[in-house]
Amino acid sequence: MADLAPELLLEDVLETPAALRRLAGAHEEIDAVTAEADRVVFLGMGSSRYAALTAVADLRRRGRDAHAEYPSTGAPQPPAPGLLAVAISAGGGSTETLAAIRRHRGTSRTLGITNRPGSAIAGEVDSCIDLEAGAERSGVACRSYTNTLALLHLLGGASPVVLRRAADACAELLEARAAWLAVATDLLERGAVHVLAPAERIGSAEQSALMLREVPRVRADACETGDWSHVDVYLSKAPGLSLLLLRGSAWEGEAMEWAAKRGCPVVTVGGPLPGAALDVPVPGGDDPVVRSLVEGRVAELIAAELYARHGDRLLM
């Protein structure tokens, strides 16, 4: 685990638009390599896996055979000539990911994605791509997560133009944060937070919850919006639970009904809902790729604000 300097998270987050533009500029002619494989498996831990979850949902929506696998699994998918194995490690040295990609060498086609092209992962794969996220001085995987997801969108066939639109949208959201950040933080600092998102963007919920756990040490968990009413609603009986709801699921109504019954304040991201205490608009959110690359800034900014208010004492 890297040493953290959470007081620098805000500075890192504010550089996200520049990092996305840098990535787009570096890959004007990148090939949609996932289209050339019979099957794709993404291997990554933590934020790397979260980005892969969204990429997998997009590929499967288009009829592709794609999977996000824990590198630490004891029951891995076997290597195969028609398989593309993508090892994702921002730092380039995740021991689980390195061990997993070694199983595929010589049989599957292998690709590495890292923020450190000279790291160990480059020596384990057929080719390696730089995330262009720059050094994260906070030690928190924020820009590297966003650029990982952006690169996976490119490898799936998205245009660099979409990444530039996402960079502009991120800049707009960041510039407008004074209009909502203090109120959103007030609503979410009373206790535990559940971050809800549609299944196709569950990676956004997972990453958002991680930011709240990692920086201000909030008791935060991610859940698929429809499933929340089946598996996590029980915790709403405990006092202090708040919801951060990333819009887009057809099953938001039931979650909102339970939240109202149990007195859980709801902050929506990407569109208002009746009964929600606050909505944070997502610029460019009509484009699903742009939305997936922008909405994560909300939890990052709230995490930075909570740390500024309380340090990492919220779990204590």
Secondary structure, 3 states (H helix, E strand, C coil): CCCCCHHHHHHHHHCHHHHHHHHHHHCCCCCCHHHHCCEEEEECCCHHHHHHHHHHHHHHHCCCCEEEECCCCCCCCCCCCCEEEEEECCCCCCHHHHHHHHCCCCCCEEEEEECCCCCHHHHHCCEEEECCCCCCCCCCCCHHHHHHHHHHHHHCCCCHHHHHHHHHHHHHHHHCHHHCHHHHHHHHCCCCEEEEECHHHHHHHHHHHHHHHHCCCCCEEEEEHHHHHHHCHHHHHCCCCEEEEECCCCCHHHHHHHHHHHCCCEEEECCCCCCCCEEECCCCCCCHHHHHHHCHHHHHHHHHHHHHHHCCCCCC
